[in-house]
């Protein structure tokens, strides 16, 4: 039996352990025993590792808590059985993926490794087989339907993703229903999940509920204001039903099965969902964000933070380049606590520029395989909320030894670039170094200096020339990126301002001046140089990639942009027209022609096309809506060990190197750079010119990325491990973005709840078969106008041009159209605002709640003046009905 220690095993070691076990199988308890695991934290890491390996097909989950090598269980995967409908289940029809449920009960499963929505499998509500939102499932795929849509049934749940669920607690047989509960009453205590995709209540057996508010525990991360107010709402609780209507976190003890709901026990009481600070607590637990640092991780961080510059070994100190004595500064926001980048710009004797970018050397403090490293990988990224942050690293490092504080010696990894007068990188060098920042500057201060504010320039008199040089160089770098085709959606971003109570006070437009842009330009250049250097070493690396848009999305955008008179610049879109067998069969024996489907083929799209269109619409009324649609047509950037370039930045090689305090992939890049330098790799790199070939240029698009030499070795981190890290980091990034976005939406709902009945001006963002979405002017708040609320006509969604059209009047609602709306109601469960269209010069539509009964004469007048589809007054429906009645029975 191994000694009890922190769990730090690679996938390869775990596979070897299972391979040595009897029958190439191992149970959960056996693995815990042989690995010598301690508390719940280490065991959770093991379960997550097993889940990842199962999803990749490296292991097979044979029983509830048993895993085996695929070769050890051929019968498990090859046997044939019936699915209950007479269809045999075979291995060829089984598809593994993640389940995403819809609030109406059905779901979709995207196969592992797929990034195309067309690959999703539809799962009817009755075929979920007890699976919950986010579970990794094995789907038995059914034969494709006439429309080609893939569907299936959940054959087995591979990995449960919801060990805990946050919701609103209700006692049995209660009649006090809250606005948060849309779940039918059930027998017994239960919680109504706050995730709208979980439509089933979770039963809480007698004795599994908490009778009182728990005392303070280290698992709560409430802010100081929220802690101070906890006593106020806890005093108002009903002593007989103290948990009624409160938000609670529940541990699932029995997962659902067909015909039986899930069961759980309350492990934490968060408070009333409307109480100050509780909304953040709900979002943290709803998205399963790791927010508590284990004791051993904190101890490791404290010990690691003691490694000051003075304690470096002579060999380490000699290897590092000393940048102390230079006027290096950090530039961050006013509320920033971690300063992970510092910059300096110097003129060179040959007329070029030297740009120094220094990044905190987190890899020196967080070593591979430690508990600190495993915790950072688990979190993946820091998460930022308006009143607090969940850091990736403990504060001893994130705000302490790894933060480039002024007048303190700090370890860094640096990229020193030589840049000419056109902003072209002529050469660069990467190295490990030591710096001492001379000043902690804010964006506001630097912007004031650049704007010529006399008082601020006097305050930082010695540094004014430094910032002026930075500004001059940033202009050149920005011009270089534009020549290359980099897309810059310079849209106003909303900034939410809060009052002392934590409520949203107002929304203002963000100020993005050159103080922000110069740091962006410097970081982009450093990231590109480091990515190019790692790739030149012919070892596996990790890159930030942004793939070419899908042809289908491009066609959709072109169709919408054409309504505004714009185009990306295609002469003809390569669209293939096909007919399915089902369409031909349906049209057989009729006078109709078979339906024709248009499928977009490979399209030669380049970043320059997006860039040119962005320049055309700059300052136009339609700029915001078209920029929004362009963003939707692009893919999401992600991490990958395969470099395919960054489309939006028009960069053939790009990575994330500049924020290792808050992003795990950056830490991996630092480790690769550190290891390569220590084995004697040449730290210098050649020119990176904007005129170099790009994989999406007209001459090369469709042929793939220019060929690069394959890695000559497995490197310091195997490619398979880098692939796993890239996938996990991309998922962590999405999870953090979803949590931050949901909290902002929650704040917006609270901001608007006292404004029901007020009217606003807005613009239509998109149209669907249920209605159209409107964004309010200057508030950046969205809501929906349902089709059912438009009472003057029968409206339908026309998918050919994505417009909503009136059947009788021909009235059209389309993207980009200004509208006047009234806030009709708020759906708090779905966090959605519902608007009603107000009368205007173009329409006489009135919300149902404001409509008055029509008199007979008014109704008659409206009937006789109804316009036809052409807009001209035509024969009325009542006159036509009267004529038909008179002619009834006559021969025609």
C-alpha positions in Angstrom: 0.0 0.0 0.0 1.3 3.4 -1.0 2.0 6.2 1.5 -0.8 8.6 1.8 0.1 11.7 -0.3 -1.4 14.4 -2.5 -2.9 12.8 -5.6 -0.8 13.7 -8.7 -0.9 10.9 -11.3 -0.8 11.2 -15.0 -3.3 9.4 -17.3 -0.6 7.1 -18.4 0.2 6.0 -14.9 -3.4 5.4 -14.1 -3.8 3.2 -17.3 -0.7 1.2 -16.2 -2.2 0.7 -12.7 -5.5 -0.6 -14.2 -3.6 -2.8 -16.7 -1.7 -4.5 -13.8 -5.0 -5.2 -12.0 -6.8 -8.6 -12.3 -8.7 -8.8 -15.6 -7.5 -5.3 -16.5 -10.2 -3.9 -14.3 -10.2 -1.7 -11.2 -12.9 -0.5 -8.8 -13.1 3.0 -7.3 -12.3 1.8 -3.8 -9.4 -0.3 -5.1 -7.9 2.7 -6.9 -8.3 4.8 -3.7 -6.5 2.2 -1.7 -3.6 1.6 -4.1 -3.1 5.3 -4.8 -3.2 6.1 -1.1 -5.7 8.9 -1.5 -6.8 11.1 1.4 -9.9 13.3 1.7 -12.7 14.1 -0.7 -10.7 16.6 -2.7 -8.2 14.0 -4.0 -11.0 11.6 -4.7 -12.9 14.1 -6.7 -9.9 14.8 -8.8 -9.6 11.0 -9.4 -13.2 10.8 -10.5 -12.8 13.7 -12.9 -9.7 12.1 -14.4 -11.5 8.8 -14.8 -14.5 10.7 -16.5 -12.2 12.4 -18.9 -10.4 9.2 -19.9 -13.8 7.4 -20.3 -15.1 10.2 -22.6 -11.9 9.9 -24.7 -12.4 6.1 -25.0 -9.3 5.2 -23.1 -11.4 3.4 -20.4 -14.8 1.8 -20.3 -17.1 2.1 -17.3 -18.3 -1.4 -16.7 -20.2 -1.1 -13.5 -21.3 1.7 -11.1 -17.8 2.2 -9.7 -15.6 0.0 -11.9 -13.4 0.9 -14.9 -11.6 -1.4 -17.4 -9.4 -1.2 -20.5 -11.5 -1.4 -23.7 -9.8 -4.6 -24.7 -10.8 -6.3 -21.5 -14.6 -5.9 -22.1 -15.3 -6.8 -25.7 -18.6 -8.4 -24.7 -19.7 -5.2 -23.0 -19.3 -3.2 -26.2 -20.1 -5.7 -28.8 -23.2 -7.6 -27.6 -26.5 -7.0 -29.2 -29.7 -6.3 -27.3 -33.0 -4.8 -28.0 -34.0 -1.2 -27.2 -37.5 -2.1 -26.5 -38.8 -1.1 -29.9 -37.5 -4.1 -31.8 -34.3 -2.3 -32.9 -31.0 -4.0 -31.9 -28.5 -1.9 -30.1 -25.1 -2.3 -31.6 -21.7 -0.8 -30.9 -21.8 1.0 -34.3 -24.9 2.9 -33.2 -23.7 4.0 -29.8 -22.5 7.7 -29.6 -20.9 9.3 -26.5 -21.5 13.0 -25.8 -22.7 15.6 -23.4 -26.4 16.1 -22.8 -27.9 19.6 -23.0 -31.5 19.8 -21.9 -34.2 22.3 -23.0 -36.7 23.7 -20.5 -39.5 22.0 -22.5 -38.0 18.6 -21.5 -36.2 17.4 -24.6 -32.5 17.5 -25.1 -29.5 17.4 -27.5 -26.3 15.4 -27.3 -23.3 16.7 -29.2 -20.9 13.8 -29.9 -17.5 14.1 -28.3 -15.0 15.9 -30.5 -17.6 17.5 -32.7 -17.9 21.3 -33.0 -20.8 21.3 -35.5 -24.3 21.7 -34.4 -25.5 19.7 -37.3 -24.0 16.6 -35.6 -26.3 17.0 -32.5 -28.6 14.1 -31.7 -32.2 15.0 -30.6 -33.4 13.2 -27.5 -37.1 13.1 -26.8 -38.3 13.7 -23.2 -39.3 10.1 -22.7 -35.9 8.7 -23.9 -33.7 10.5 -21.4 -33.4 7.4 -19.2 -32.8 9.4 -16.0 -30.1 11.6 -17.4 -29.7 15.1 -16.1 -28.3 18.3 -17.6 -24.7 18.2 -18.5 -24.3 14.4 -18.0 -21.9 12.5 -20.2 -24.2 9.9 -21.8 -24.1 7.0 -24.3 -26.8 7.4 -26.9 -28.3 4.7 -29.1 -28.7 6.5 -32.4 -31.9 5.9 -34.3 -32.1 5.7 -38.1 -32.1 9.3 -39.6 -35.5 10.8 -40.3 -36.8 12.2 -43.6 -35.3 15.6 -42.8 -31.9 14.0 -42.1 -32.1 15.0 -38.4 -30.2 12.7 -36.0 -32.0 11.4 -33.0 -31.7 8.7 -30.4 -32.3 7.5 -26.8 -30.0 7.6 -23.8 -28.7 4.1 -23.4 -26.6 4.7 -20.3 -25.2 7.6 -18.3 -21.4 7.5 -18.3 -20.6 10.4 -15.9 -22.9 12.4 -13.7 -22.0 16.1 -13.8 -24.5 17.3 -11.2 -23.3 16.1 -7.8 -25.0 19.2 -6.3 -27.9 21.3 -7.5 -29.0 24.7 -6.3 -32.6 25.6 -6.0 -35.5 27.0 -4.0 -36.6 24.9 -1.0 -40.3 24.1 -0.4 -41.9 22.1 2.3 -44.5 19.4 1.6 -48.1 20.5 0.8 -47.2 24.2 1.0 -49.5 26.7 -0.6 -47.0 29.5 -0.5 -45.6 29.5 -4.0 -42.8 31.9 -4.8 -42.1 33.6 -8.1 -39.1 31.3 -8.5 -41.0 28.1 -8.5 -42.6 26.7 -11.7 -42.3 23.1 -10.6 -45.5 21.1 -9.9 -46.2 20.2 -6.3 -44.9 16.8 -5.3 -45.4 14.6 -2.3 -42.8 15.6 0.3 -40.2 18.4 0.7 -38.5 19.3 -2.5 -36.4 21.9 -4.2 -37.2 23.6 -7.5 -33.9 23.8 -9.4 -32.9 27.3 -10.5 -31.5 25.9 -13.7 -34.4 26.2 -16.1 -33.1 23.1 -18.0 -33.8 20.9 -14.9 -37.6 20.7 -15.1 -38.0 18.0 -12.4 -38.1 18.7 -8.7 -35.6 17.0 -6.4 -37.2 15.3 -3.4 -35.8 16.0 0.1 -36.6 13.1 2.4 -37.6 13.8 6.0 -34.4 14.5 8.1 -32.4 15.5 5.0 -33.3 19.1 5.3 -31.4 21.6 7.5 -33.5 22.9 10.4 -31.6 26.2 10.8 -29.2 28.5 9.1 -25.7 27.0 9.4 -22.9 28.8 11.1 -20.1 30.3 9.1 -18.0 27.7 7.3 -15.0 28.0 5.1 -17.2 26.8 2.2 -19.0 30.1 2.0 -17.4 33.0 0.1 -20.0 35.7 0.9 -18.6 39.2 0.8 -18.4 41.3 3.9 -21.6 43.3 3.1 -23.5 40.1 2.5 -22.2 38.5 5.8 -23.3 41.6 7.7 -26.8 41.4 6.2 -27.3 37.6 6.8 -28.5 38.3 10.3 -31.3 40.6 9.1 -33.0 38.1 6.8 -32.3 35.1 9.1 -34.3 36.8 11.9 -37.4 37.0 9.7 -37.6 33.3 9.1 -40.7 31.2 10.1 -39.6 29.0 13.0 -41.9 26.3 11.8 -40.7 26.4 8.2 -37.4 28.1 8.3 -36.2 27.0 4.8 -39.4 27.9 2.9 -38.5 30.0 -0.2 -34.7 30.0 0.5 -32.0 29.2 -2.0 -30.2 26.0 -0.9 -27.5 23.8 -2.3 -28.4 20.1 -2.4 -26.3 17.0 -2.7 -27.8 14.4 -5.0 -28.0 11.1 -3.0 -30.1 9.2 -5.6 -30.1 10.1 -9.2 -33.3 10.0 -11.2 -34.5 6.9 -13.0 -37.4 6.5 -15.3 -40.5 7.0 -13.2 -38.6 8.2 -10.1 -37.4 11.7 -9.3 -34.0 12.4 -7.9 -33.4 12.6 -4.1 -31.0 14.7 -2.2 -30.0 16.4 1.1 -29.5 20.0 1.9 -25.8 20.7 2.5 -25.9 24.5 2.5 -28.4 27.3 3.0 -27.6 30.4 0.8 -30.5 32.7 1.8 -33.3 34.5 0.0 -32.6 34.6 -3.7 -33.2 38.4 -3.7 -30.9 39.1 -0.7 -27.7 41.0 -1.2 -24.8 38.8 -2.3 -26.9 35.6 -2.5 -27.2 35.9 -6.3 -23.4 35.5 -6.6 -23.5 32.5 -4.3 -26.2 30.9 -6.4 -24.4 31.4 -9.7 -21.1 30.0 -8.2 -22.8 26.8 -7.1 -25.1 26.5 -10.1 -22.1 26.5 -12.4 -20.1 24.3 -10.1 -17.2 26.8 -9.8 -14.5 25.6 -7.5 -14.4 28.4 -4.9 -12.7 26.9 -1.8 -9.0 26.3 -1.6 -8.1 23.1 0.3 -5.9 23.4 3.3 -3.0 21.6 1.6 -3.2 23.9 -1.4 -3.1 27.0 0.9 -0.1 25.5 2.7 1.8 24.8 -0.5 1.0 28.4 -1.7 2.3 29.9 1.5 5.5 27.8 1.3 6.0 28.6 -2.3 5.5 32.4 -1.7 8.6 32.4 0.5 10.8 31.8 -2.5 11.9 35.4 -2.9 14.5 36.7 -5.3 17.1 36.8 -2.5 16.7 33.1 -2.0 17.5 32.1 -5.6 20.4 29.8 -6.0 23.5 31.3 -7.6 22.9 29.2 -10.8 19.3 30.4 -11.0 20.3 34.0 -10.5 23.1 33.8 -13.1 20.7 32.3 -15.7 18.2 35.1 -15.4 18.6 38.5 -17.1 18.6 41.5 -14.8 16.2 44.2 -15.9 16.2 46.1 -12.6 17.1 49.8 -12.9 14.9 50.3 -16.0 11.7 52.5 -15.9 9.4 49.4 -16.2 5.8 50.1 -15.2 2.5 48.1 -14.8 -0.8 49.5 -16.2 -4.0 48.0 -14.9 -7.5 49.0 -13.7 -8.1 50.9 -10.5 -9.5 47.8 -8.7 -6.9 45.3 -9.9 -5.1 43.3 -7.3 -2.9 41.1 -9.4 -0.4 42.8 -11.8 1.0 40.1 -14.0 2.4 42.2 -16.9 4.9 45.1 -17.1 6.1 47.0 -20.1 8.9 49.3 -21.4 9.5 50.9 -24.8 13.0 52.2 -25.7 14.3 53.8 -28.9 17.3 52.0 -30.5 20.3 53.6 -32.2 19.2 52.3 -35.6 15.9 54.1 -35.5 13.9 51.1 -34.5 12.0 50.4 -31.2 12.6 47.9 -28.4 9.5 46.6 -26.8 9.9 44.7 -23.5 7.0 42.7 -22.1 7.6 41.1 -18.7 5.2 38.5 -17.3 5.2 37.2 -13.8 7.0 33.8 -13.7 4.3 31.7 -12.1 5.9 28.5 -13.3 8.7 29.1 -10.8 6.2 28.9 -7.9 3.6 26.4 -9.3 5.5 23.2 -10.1 3.9 20.3 -12.2 2.1 17.6 -10.2 1.8 19.4 -7.0 -1.5 20.0 -5.2 -1.3 23.6 -6.1 -0.9 22.7 -9.8 -3.8 20.2 -9.7 -6.1 22.9 -8.1 -5.1 25.5 -10.8 -5.9 22.9 -13.5 -9.2 22.1 -11.9 -10.2 25.8 -11.9 -8.7 26.6 -15.3 -9.3 30.3 -15.0 -10.1 33.1 -12.6 -13.7 34.2 -12.5 -14.6 37.8 -12.1 -17.9 39.1 -10.7 -18.8 42.8 -10.0 -18.0 42.6 -6.3 -15.5 39.8 -6.0 -13.3 37.3 -7.9 -12.6 33.6 -7.6 -8.9 33.4 -8.4 -7.2 30.5 -10.0 -4.3 30.7 -7.5 -4.4 31.4 -3.8 -4.0 35.1 -2.8 -0.5 34.4 -1.4 0.6 34.0 -5.0 -2.0 35.8 -7.1 -1.9 39.0 -5.1 1.4 38.4 -3.4 4.6 37.0 -4.7 3.5 36.6 -8.4 2.1 40.1 -8.6 4.6 42.6 -10.0 4.3 45.2 -7.3 6.2 48.4 -7.5 9.6 48.7 -5.8 9.8 44.9 -5.2 12.0 42.4 -7.0 10.0 39.9 -9.0 10.8 36.9 -11.2 9.5 37.2 -14.8 9.6 35.6 -18.1 10.2 38.2 -20.8 9.8 38.8 -24.5 12.1 41.6 -25.9 11.2 42.6 -29.5 12.8 44.8 -32.1 10.1 46.7 -34.1 10.7 48.9 -37.1 8.9 52.2 -38.1 6.0 50.2 -39.8 5.3 48.1 -36.7 6.9 45.0 -38.2 8.7 42.6 -35.7 12.2 42.3 -37.1 13.4 39.9 -34.3 12.8 38.9 -30.7 14.3 37.1 -27.7 12.6 35.2 -24.9 14.3 34.9 -21.6 13.9 34.5 -17.8 14.5 37.6 -15.9 14.2 39.8 -12.8 12.5 43.2 -12.7 11.6 45.9 -10.2 8.6 47.9 -11.3 9.0 51.6 -10.7 5.3 52.5 -10.7 1.8 51.0 -10.6 -0.2 53.0 -13.1 -3.9 52.9 -13.9 -5.6 53.2 -17.3 -7.2 56.4 -16.1 -3.9 58.0 -15.2 -2.2 57.0 -18.4 -5.1 58.2 -20.5 -5.0 61.6 -18.8 -1.3 61.8 -19.6 -2.0 61.0 -23.3 -4.9 63.5 -23.3 -2.6 66.3 -22.1 -4.0 66.7 -18.6 -1.5 69.2 -17.0 -2.0 68.0 -13.4 -1.5 64.3 -14.2 1.5 65.0 -16.4 3.1 67.1 -13.6 2.4 64.2 -11.1 4.2 61.7 -13.3 6.7 64.1 -15.0 9.6 61.6 -15.2 7.4 58.9 -16.9 5.6 61.1 -19.4 8.2 60.5 -22.2 7.8 56.7 -21.6 4.0 56.8 -22.1 4.3 59.0 -25.2 6.8 56.5 -26.7 4.4 53.7 -25.8 1.5 55.5 -27.6 3.6 56.1 -30.7 4.6 52.5 -30.9 1.1 51.2 -30.3 -0.2 53.3 -33.2 2.4 51.6 -35.5 1.5 48.1 -34.2 -2.2 48.8 -34.7 -1.6 49.9 -38.2 0.4 46.8 -38.9 -2.4 44.6 -37.7 -4.9 46.4 -39.9 -2.6 45.8 -42.9 -2.6 42.1 -42.1 -6.4 42.0 -41.9 -7.0 41.8 -38.1 -10.7 42.3 -37.2 -11.4 44.9 -34.6 -15.0 45.1 -33.5 -14.7 48.4 -31.6 -18.2 48.2 -30.1 -19.2 50.1 -26.9 -19.3 47.6 -24.1 -21.7 48.0 -21.2 -20.3 48.8 -17.7 -22.7 48.2 -14.8 -22.4 50.6 -11.9 -23.7 49.4 -8.5 -24.9 51.3 -5.5 -23.6 50.6 -1.9 -26.3 47.9 -1.5 -25.0 46.0 -4.5 -28.0 46.8 -6.7 -27.5 47.8 -10.3 -27.6 51.6 -10.4 -27.1 52.3 -14.1 -25.4 51.1 -17.2 -22.8 53.3 -19.0 -20.7 52.8 -22.1 -17.2 51.6 -21.4 -14.3 54.0 -22.2 -11.7 52.1 -24.3 -9.0 54.7 -24.9 -5.5 54.2 -26.0 -4.3 53.5 -22.5 -6.2 50.2 -22.9 -5.2 49.7 -26.5 -1.5 50.1 -26.1 -1.4 47.3 -23.5 -3.5 45.2 -25.8 -1.1 45.8 -28.7 1.9 45.0 -26.6 0.4 41.8 -25.3 -0.7 40.7 -28.8 2.8 41.1 -30.1 4.3 39.2 -27.2 1.8 36.3 -27.5 2.5 36.0 -31.2 6.3 36.0 -30.8 6.2 33.3 -28.1 3.8 31.1 -30.1 6.1 31.4 -33.2 9.2 30.6 -31.0 7.6 27.5 -29.4 6.5 26.2 -32.8 10.0 26.7 -34.3 11.4 24.4 -31.6 9.4 21.5 -33.1 8.0 20.3 -29.8 4.3 20.0 -28.9 2.8 23.2 -27.6 -0.5 24.8 -26.7 -2.0 27.5 -28.9 -5.0 29.9 -28.9 -6.8 29.1 -32.1 -9.7 30.7 -34.0 -10.9 28.6 -36.9 -12.3 29.8 -40.2 -16.1 30.3 -40.0 -18.5 27.6 -41.0 -19.9 28.1 -44.6 -23.4 27.9 -43.3 -22.9 30.8 -40.9 -21.3 32.9 -43.6 -24.3 32.3 -46.0 -26.7 33.2 -43.2 -24.9 36.4 -42.5 -24.7 37.3 -46.2 -28.4 36.9 -46.5 -29.1 39.2 -43.6 -26.4 41.8 -44.5 -27.8 42.0 -48.0 -31.0 43.4 -46.5 -29.0 46.4 -45.3 -27.1 46.7 -48.6 -23.9 45.2 -47.4 -21.8 42.1 -48.3 -18.5 40.6 -47.2 -17.5 40.9 -50.9 -18.3 37.5 -52.4 -19.2 37.6 -56.1 -21.0 34.2 -56.0 -21.4 32.0 -52.9 -20.7 28.3 -53.7 -24.0 26.8 -52.7 -24.9 23.2 -53.6 -28.6 22.4 -54.2 -29.8 18.9 -53.3 -33.0 17.0 -52.9 -33.5 14.2 -50.4 -35.2 10.9 -51.1 -37.9 11.8 -48.6 -38.7 15.1 -50.4 -38.9 13.3 -53.7 -41.1 10.6 -52.2 -43.5 13.2 -50.7 -43.8 15.1 -54.0 -44.5 11.9 -56.0 -48.1 11.8 -57.4 -48.6 15.5 -56.7 -48.1 18.6 -58.8 -45.5 20.0 -56.4 -41.8 20.0 -57.2 -39.6 18.3 -54.6 -38.2 20.7 -52.0 -34.7 21.8 -52.8 -32.1 22.3 -50.0 -29.2 24.6 -50.3 -26.0 23.5 -48.6 -23.0 25.9 -48.4 -19.8 24.5 -49.6 -16.2 25.6 -48.8 -16.1 29.4 -49.0 -12.9 31.4 -49.5 -13.4 33.8 -46.6 -10.6 35.9 -45.2 -10.2 38.3 -42.2 -9.7 41.1 -44.6 -13.3 40.7 -45.8 -14.6 41.2 -42.3 -12.2 44.1 -41.7 -13.4 45.9 -44.8 -17.0 45.5 -43.9 -16.3 46.7 -40.4 -14.8 49.9 -41.8 -17.8 50.5 -44.1 -20.3 50.4 -41.3 -18.3 52.4 -38.8 -20.4 55.2 -37.5 -23.6 54.1 -39.3 -26.9 53.4 -37.5 -26.7 49.8 -38.4 -23.1 49.3 -37.1 -24.1 47.7 -33.8 -26.5 45.2 -35.3 -24.2 44.2 -38.2 -21.2 43.9 -35.9 -23.3 41.7 -33.6 -24.3 39.5 -36.5 -20.7 39.3 -37.7 -19.6 38.1 -34.3 -22.3 35.4 -34.3 -21.0 34.2 -37.7 -17.5 33.6 -36.3 -16.5 30.6 -34.3 -15.4 30.8 -30.7 -11.7 30.9 -30.0 -10.4 27.9 -28.0 -7.2 26.2 -26.9 -5.6 23.4 -28.9 -2.3 21.6 -29.2 -2.8 21.8 -33.0 -1.9 25.2 -34.4 -4.4 26.3 -37.1 -3.9 30.0 -36.6 -6.1 32.8 -35.3 -8.6 34.0 -37.9 -9.9 37.1 -36.1 -6.4 38.4 -35.4 -5.1 37.3 -38.8 -2.2 35.6 -37.0 -0.7 32.3 -38.3 0.7 31.5 -34.8 -0.9 32.8 -31.5 -0.9 31.6 -27.9 -1.7 33.0 -24.4 1.4 33.8 -22.6 0.6 37.0 -20.8 -1.7 36.1 -17.9 -0.4 33.0 -16.0 -1.9 34.2 -12.7 -5.4 33.8 -14.0 -5.2 31.3 -17.0 -3.9 27.8 -16.8 -2.9 27.6 -20.5 -0.6 30.6 -19.9 1.1 28.7 -17.1 1.6 25.7 -19.4 3.2 28.0 -22.0 5.5 29.4 -19.3 6.6 25.8 -18.4 7.3 25.0 -22.0 9.4 28.2 -22.4 11.2 27.6 -19.2 12.1 23.9 -20.0 13.2 24.8 -23.5 15.5 27.5 -22.3 17.0 25.3 -19.6 18.0 22.6 -22.2 19.8 25.2 -24.3 17.3 26.2 -27.0 18.2 29.4 -28.9 16.2 32.2 -27.3 16.2 34.3 -30.4 13.6 34.4 -33.1 13.5 35.9 -36.6 11.2 38.4 -38.2 7.4 38.1 -38.1 6.1 40.1 -41.0 2.6 41.1 -41.9 3.4 40.2 -45.6 4.0 36.6 -44.7 1.6 34.0 -46.2 -1.5 33.3 -44.2 -3.7 30.2 -44.3 -6.8 32.2 -45.2 -5.4 34.4 -47.9 -7.1 34.2 -51.3 -4.2 32.2 -52.8 -4.1 29.6 -50.0 -7.6 29.4 -48.6 -9.1 25.9 -48.9 -5.6 24.3 -49.0 -5.2 24.3 -45.2 -2.6 25.9 -43.1 1.0 26.1 -44.6 2.8 22.9 -43.7 5.1 23.0 -40.7 7.6 20.4 -39.7 6.2 17.9 -37.3 7.5 17.8 -33.8 10.6 15.7 -33.5 9.9 14.4 -30.0 7.2 14.1 -27.4 8.6 17.2 -25.7 8.3 18.0 -22.1 4.5 17.6 -22.1 3.1 14.8 -24.4 0.7 16.0 -27.1 -2.1 13.8 -25.6 -1.7 15.6 -22.3 -1.7 19.0 -24.0 -4.9 18.0 -25.8 -6.5 17.2 -22.5 -5.4 20.5 -20.9 -6.6 22.5 -23.9 -10.0 20.8 -23.8 -10.4 21.3 -20.1 -9.2 24.9 -20.2 -11.6 25.7 -23.1 -14.5 24.2 -21.0 -13.4 26.1 -17.9 -13.4 29.3 -19.9 -16.9 28.7 -21.2 -18.1 27.9 -17.7 -16.6 31.1 -16.3 -18.1 33.2 -19.2 -21.5 31.6 -18.7 -21.4 32.3 -14.9 -20.4 35.9 -15.4 -23.0 36.5 -18.1 -25.8 34.9 -16.0 -25.0 37.1 -13.0 -25.1 40.2 -15.2 -28.5 39.1 -16.6 -29.7 38.5 -13.0 -28.6 42.1 -12.1 -30.4 43.4 -15.1 -33.6 41.7 -14.1 -33.4 43.3 -10.7 -32.7 46.6 -12.2 -35.8 46.4 -14.4 -38.2 44.9 -11.9 -39.4 48.4 -10.7 -39.8 49.6 -14.3 -42.6 47.3 -15.4 -45.1 49.4 -17.4 -42.5 51.9 -18.7 -41.8 52.3 -22.4 -38.5 52.3 -24.1 -37.0 52.6 -27.6 -34.9 49.8 -29.0 -33.8 47.9 -32.0 -34.7 44.3 -33.2 -31.7 42.0 -32.7 -33.1 38.8 -34.1 -36.3 37.1 -35.2 -37.5 33.6 -34.3 -40.6 31.6 -34.7 -41.6 32.6 -31.2 -41.2 36.4 -31.5 -38.4 38.9 -31.9 -35.7 40.0 -29.5 -35.2 43.7 -28.8 -32.2 45.5 -27.3 -33.0 48.8 -25.5 -31.1 51.8 -26.7 -28.3 52.8 -24.3 -29.2 50.2 -21.7 -27.8 47.1 -23.4 -30.7 45.1 -22.0 -32.5 42.6 -24.1 -36.1 41.2 -24.1 -38.6 39.4 -26.2 -41.8 40.5 -27.9 -43.8 37.2 -28.3 -45.8 36.7 -31.5 -48.8 36.0 -29.3 -48.7 39.6 -28.0 -49.2 41.0 -31.5 -53.0 41.1 -31.7 -53.8 43.1 -34.8 -52.9 40.2 -37.2 -51.8 36.6 -37.4 -48.0 36.8 -37.6 -45.6 34.0 -38.7 -41.9 33.6 -39.0 -40.6 33.5 -42.6 -37.3 31.6 -42.5 -36.3 32.5 -46.0 -35.4 36.0 -45.0 -35.7 35.6 -41.2 -38.5 38.1 -40.9 -41.8 38.1 -39.0 -44.7 38.9 -41.4 -48.4 39.6 -40.9 -50.6 37.2 -42.8 -53.3 39.8 -43.7 -51.5 43.1 -43.5 -48.1 42.1 -44.7 -46.6 44.1 -41.8 -42.9 43.1 -41.5 -40.6 43.0 -38.5 -36.9 42.5 -39.3 -33.5 42.7 -37.8 -32.2 46.2 -37.2 -35.7 47.8 -37.2 -36.3 50.4 -34.5 -39.3 49.8 -32.3 -41.1 51.3 -29.4 -41.9 48.8 -26.6 -43.3 48.6 -23.2 -42.0 46.3 -20.4 -44.9 44.0 -20.0 -43.7 41.4 -17.5 -40.6 39.7 -16.1 -40.0 36.0 -16.2 -37.7 35.6 -13.2 -37.3 31.8 -13.6 -36.0 32.1 -17.1 -34.4 35.5 -16.4 -36.2 37.1 -19.4 -37.9 40.4 -20.0 -41.1 40.3 -22.0 -42.0 43.4 -24.0 -45.1 44.5 -25.8 -45.1 46.6 -28.9 -46.5 50.1 -28.5 -48.4 52.0 -31.2 -46.3 54.0 -33.6 -46.7 55.7 -37.0 -46.3 52.4 -38.7 -48.4 50.1 -36.5 -51.4 50.3 -34.3 -50.6 47.3 -32.2 -51.5 47.7 -28.5 -50.5 45.4 -25.7 -53.3 43.1 -24.6 -53.2 44.6 -21.1 -53.8 48.1 -22.5 -56.5 47.3 -25.1 -60.0 48.6 -24.7 -63.2 46.9 -25.9 -63.9 48.0 -29.4 -67.3 49.6 -30.2 -69.3 48.1 -33.1 -68.6 51.1 -35.3 -64.9 51.0 -34.6 -64.8 47.3 -35.4 -66.8 47.9 -38.6 -64.5 50.8 -39.6 -61.4 48.7 -39.0 -63.0 45.8 -41.0 -63.7 48.0 -44.0 -60.3 49.7 -44.0 -58.1 46.6 -43.6 -55.3 46.7 -46.2 -54.4 43.7 -48.2 -50.8 42.3 -48.7 -49.9 45.0 -51.1 -50.8 47.7 -48.6 -53.9 49.0 -50.6 -57.4 49.0 -49.1 -59.2 46.0 -50.6 -62.4 44.1 -50.2 -63.1 43.2 -46.7 -63.5 39.8 -45.2 -67.1 40.5 -44.1 -68.2 41.6 -47.6 -66.6 38.5 -49.1 -68.4 36.3 -46.6 -71.7 38.1 -47.3 -71.3 37.6 -51.1 -70.5 33.9 -50.6 -73.6 33.5 -48.5 -75.8 35.0 -51.2 -74.3 32.7 -53.9 -74.6 29.6 -51.8 -76.3 26.8 -53.8 -75.9 28.5 -57.2 -74.2 26.6 -60.0 -70.7 28.0 -60.8 
